[in-house]
Amino acid sequence: MFLGDDQALRADYPTVAEYLRTASSLPGSGDGQADGAFDLRLLHFMTGGRQASSNPYWDIVAPSVFDHGGRRVVNNGVTNGSAQLAYAATILQAAYAYAIPSPETIKWVTEFCGSRPLVESGAGRGYWARQLSLAGLTVEAFELEPPDRFENVSFPRTEGQEDVWYPVKAVDALSFEGRADHTLFLCWPPGWGNSMASDALASFERAGGERLIYIGEPKGGKTGNDQFFDALSARWTLESEDSQFVSWWDLGDVAQGWARK
């Protein structure tokens, strides 16, 4: 409905309007049809709300997923992606989540959790929490700065965009006591020496927690701190890794299930 009505698009969905204006000036994949189809999907699902899709992030990127080097990546079939896709990634990560919740990965998470409830620390907008809840898991989501109540630089408030996709509580309300039977979910915990990942894991361990799902990059990457990875090596065993996980082509994130030794 917004094609041909740029004024309405800019008023109601300024982020989408800015993306479409800027993307047209950036180098694409070399396949104009594929690039145009991506932009149309982004326009449709980012302006369609929950009525358009229960998983708009996935519906936008899915046709642009290709196998490369044994991984499934969003690159529109081009090894090094494109400037257009790199810009789109920043838009979609801010609107939804940093990691991409494909149906295969959601299924893998639910199978790893089994009957255990899941508690997520660092939930952002609660996009993964919603997908996992829709898949049948009992989920609690916590965030340092829930985007519907605080200014969150990673997930800013924007006209026409959901503040949260699932109820997200402030992390100061999170206690792992009584949650030893839960699975701890850490999806793209901050890196660069930030202690959030190691602090959450240590608290979970003290409470007797035994199951962890980690989605992020390996040690030395953009997620998690050294103490977190050292704790995994010392006291946890890698039990499962999702071979169908989908990442942006320029990221090294993985989905792993860990069990306490």
C-alpha positions as CSV (number, residue, x, y, z in Angstrom):
1,M,0.0,0.0,0.0
2,F,3.0,2.3,0.5
3,L,4.4,1.9,-3.0
4,G,4.1,5.2,-4.7
5,D,3.2,7.0,-1.4
6,D,6.6,7.9,-0.1
7,Q,5.2,10.6,2.2
8,A,2.9,8.2,4.0
9,L,5.8,5.7,4.3
10,R,8.1,8.3,5.8
11,A,5.4,9.3,8.3
12,D,4.3,5.9,9.4
13,Y,7.5,3.8,8.9
14,P,10.5,6.2,8.8
15,T,13.1,3.4,9.2
16,V,11.7,1.5,6.2
17,A,11.6,4.7,4.2
18,E,15.2,5.5,5.0
19,Y,16.3,2.0,4.2
20,L,14.6,2.1,0.7
21,R,16.0,5.5,0.0
22,T,19.6,4.6,1.0
23,A,19.7,1.0,-0.3
24,S,19.1,2.2,-3.8
25,S,22.4,4.1,-3.8
26,L,24.4,1.1,-2.4
27,P,26.1,-1.7,-4.4
28,G,23.9,-4.8,-4.5
29,S,24.5,-8.4,-5.3
30,G,24.6,-7.9,-9.0
31,D,21.2,-9.6,-9.4
32,G,18.8,-6.7,-9.6
33,Q,15.8,-9.0,-9.5
34,A,16.9,-10.7,-6.2
35,D,17.8,-7.4,-4.6
36,G,14.4,-5.9,-5.6
37,A,12.6,-8.9,-4.3
38,F,14.4,-8.6,-0.9
39,D,13.4,-4.9,-0.7
40,L,9.8,-5.7,-1.4
41,R,9.8,-8.4,1.3
42,L,11.3,-6.0,3.8
43,L,8.7,-3.4,2.9
44,H,5.8,-5.8,3.1
45,F,6.7,-7.5,6.4
46,M,8.1,-4.5,8.2
47,T,4.9,-2.5,7.5
48,G,2.5,-5.5,7.8
49,G,2.7,-6.0,11.5
50,R,1.9,-9.2,13.3
51,Q,-0.9,-9.8,10.9
52,A,1.5,-10.2,8.0
53,S,3.7,-12.9,9.6
54,S,4.4,-14.5,12.9
55,N,8.1,-14.5,12.1
56,P,8.7,-11.5,9.8
57,Y,12.5,-11.5,10.2
58,W,12.7,-15.0,8.7
59,D,10.2,-14.3,6.0
60,I,12.3,-11.3,4.9
61,V,15.6,-13.1,4.7
62,A,14.7,-16.8,3.9
63,P,14.8,-16.5,0.1
64,S,18.3,-14.9,0.4
65,V,19.8,-17.9,2.4
66,F,22.4,-20.0,0.6
67,D,24.8,-22.7,1.6
68,H,28.4,-21.5,1.8
69,G,31.3,-23.3,3.3
70,G,29.1,-25.7,5.1
71,R,27.0,-22.9,6.7
72,R,23.7,-21.4,5.9
73,V,24.1,-17.7,5.4
74,V,22.1,-14.7,4.2
75,N,24.1,-13.5,1.2
76,N,21.8,-13.5,-1.8
77,G,24.0,-16.1,-3.4
78,V,27.1,-13.8,-3.4
79,T,30.1,-15.0,-1.3
80,N,30.9,-11.6,0.1
81,G,27.3,-10.4,0.3
82,S,26.7,-6.7,-0.6
83,A,26.6,-3.2,0.8
84,Q,22.8,-3.3,0.5
85,L,22.5,-6.5,2.5
86,A,24.9,-5.2,5.1
87,Y,22.7,-2.1,5.6
88,A,19.6,-4.3,5.7
89,A,21.2,-6.4,8.4
90,T,21.6,-3.3,10.7
91,I,17.9,-2.4,10.1
92,L,16.6,-5.9,10.8
93,Q,18.8,-6.6,13.8
94,A,17.6,-3.4,15.4
95,A,14.0,-4.2,14.6
96,Y,14.0,-7.9,15.6
97,A,17.2,-9.5,17.0
98,Y,20.8,-9.9,16.2
99,A,20.5,-13.7,15.5
100,I,18.2,-15.1,12.9
101,P,15.5,-17.5,14.2
102,S,14.9,-19.9,11.4
103,P,12.2,-22.5,11.8
104,E,14.9,-25.2,12.0
105,T,16.7,-23.5,14.8
106,I,13.5,-22.9,16.7
107,K,12.8,-26.6,16.4
108,W,16.3,-27.4,17.5
109,V,16.0,-25.2,20.6
110,T,12.7,-26.8,21.6
111,E,14.1,-30.3,21.2
112,F,17.2,-29.4,23.4
113,C,14.9,-27.9,26.1
114,G,12.5,-30.8,26.1
115,S,10.0,-30.2,28.9
116,R,12.3,-27.6,30.7
117,P,11.1,-24.0,30.8
118,L,13.5,-21.5,29.3
119,V,14.8,-18.3,30.9
120,E,16.5,-15.7,28.6
121,S,18.9,-13.1,29.9
122,G,19.6,-10.3,27.5
123,A,16.3,-10.7,25.5
124,G,16.3,-7.4,23.7
125,R,12.9,-6.9,22.2
126,G,11.9,-10.5,23.1
127,Y,11.8,-11.6,19.5
128,W,13.4,-15.0,20.1
129,A,11.3,-15.4,23.3
130,R,8.1,-14.9,21.2
131,Q,9.2,-17.4,18.5
132,L,10.1,-20.0,21.2
133,S,6.8,-19.4,23.0
134,L,4.8,-19.9,19.8
135,A,6.7,-23.2,19.4
136,G,5.3,-24.3,22.8
137,L,8.1,-23.5,25.3
138,T,7.4,-21.8,28.6
139,V,9.6,-18.7,28.4
140,E,10.6,-15.9,30.7
141,A,12.5,-13.0,29.1
142,F,14.8,-10.4,30.9
143,E,16.7,-7.4,29.6
144,L,18.9,-4.8,31.2
145,E,17.0,-2.0,29.5
146,P,13.6,-3.4,28.2
147,P,13.0,-1.3,25.0
148,D,9.4,-0.5,25.9
149,R,10.4,1.2,29.1
150,F,13.9,2.4,28.7
151,E,16.1,3.9,26.0
152,N,18.0,1.0,24.6
153,V,20.7,2.0,22.1
154,S,20.7,-1.5,20.5
155,F,16.9,-1.5,20.1
156,P,15.7,2.1,19.8
157,R,12.1,3.2,19.8
158,T,11.0,3.9,16.2
159,E,7.6,4.9,14.8
160,G,5.8,2.0,13.2
161,Q,8.0,-0.6,14.9
162,E,7.3,-2.9,17.9
163,D,9.0,-1.9,21.1
164,V,8.8,-5.5,22.3
165,W,7.5,-8.7,20.7
166,Y,7.1,-10.5,24.0
167,P,6.8,-9.4,27.7
168,V,10.4,-8.4,28.7
169,K,11.1,-7.9,32.4
170,A,14.0,-5.8,33.8
171,V,17.0,-8.0,34.5
172,D,17.2,-6.8,38.1
173,A,14.1,-8.8,38.7
174,L,15.8,-12.0,37.6
175,S,16.8,-14.6,40.2
176,F,18.0,-18.0,39.2
177,E,17.0,-19.4,42.6
178,G,14.3,-22.0,42.0
179,R,15.1,-22.1,38.3
180,A,17.7,-25.0,38.3
181,D,15.3,-27.0,36.2
182,H,15.2,-24.3,33.5
183,T,17.4,-23.9,30.4
184,L,19.4,-20.7,30.4
185,F,19.2,-18.9,27.0
186,L,21.9,-16.4,26.0
187,C,21.5,-15.0,22.5
188,W,24.2,-12.6,21.4
189,P,25.3,-11.5,24.9
190,P,27.6,-8.5,24.6
191,G,31.3,-9.0,24.0
192,W,34.3,-6.7,24.2
193,G,34.9,-7.6,27.9
194,N,31.3,-7.0,29.0
195,S,30.7,-9.4,32.0
196,M,27.0,-10.0,31.3
197,A,27.5,-13.5,29.9
198,S,29.9,-14.7,32.6
199,D,27.8,-13.1,35.4
200,A,24.6,-14.8,34.2
201,L,26.3,-18.1,33.8
202,A,27.9,-17.9,37.3
203,S,24.5,-17.1,38.9
204,F,22.8,-19.9,37.0
205,E,25.5,-22.3,38.2
206,R,25.2,-21.2,41.8
207,A,21.5,-22.0,41.6
208,G,22.2,-25.5,40.3
209,G,21.4,-24.9,36.6
210,E,22.5,-27.6,34.2
211,R,21.4,-26.7,30.7
212,L,22.5,-23.8,28.5
213,I,21.8,-22.6,25.0
214,Y,24.3,-20.1,23.6
215,I,23.9,-18.3,20.3
216,G,26.8,-16.1,19.4
217,E,30.3,-16.1,18.1
218,P,33.2,-18.2,19.4
219,K,35.7,-16.9,21.9
220,G,37.4,-13.7,20.7
221,G,34.4,-12.7,18.6
222,K,31.7,-10.1,19.1
223,T,29.8,-11.9,21.8
224,G,30.5,-13.2,25.3
225,N,33.6,-12.4,27.4
226,D,36.7,-14.6,28.1
227,Q,35.5,-15.6,31.5
228,F,32.3,-16.9,30.0
229,F,34.1,-19.1,27.5
230,D,36.6,-20.2,30.2
231,A,33.7,-21.3,32.4
232,L,32.2,-23.3,29.6
233,S,35.5,-25.1,28.9
234,A,36.0,-25.9,32.6
235,R,32.6,-26.9,33.8
236,W,30.3,-27.6,30.8
237,T,30.1,-30.1,27.9
238,L,29.0,-29.2,24.4
239,E,26.1,-31.5,23.8
240,S,24.5,-30.3,20.6
241,E,25.1,-27.8,17.8
242,D,22.5,-26.7,15.3
243,S,23.8,-27.6,11.8
244,Q,20.9,-25.7,10.2
245,F,21.6,-22.4,12.0
246,V,21.3,-19.3,9.7
247,S,23.7,-16.4,10.0
248,W,24.5,-13.2,8.1
249,W,27.4,-14.0,5.8
250,D,29.8,-11.7,7.6
251,L,29.2,-13.1,11.1
252,G,30.5,-16.2,12.8
253,D,27.6,-17.0,15.2
254,V,26.6,-20.5,16.0
255,A,23.8,-22.1,18.1
256,Q,25.1,-24.5,20.8
257,G,23.5,-26.5,23.5
258,W,25.7,-27.1,26.6
259,A,25.2,-29.4,29.6
260,R,26.8,-29.1,33.1
261,K,29.6,-31.6,33.7
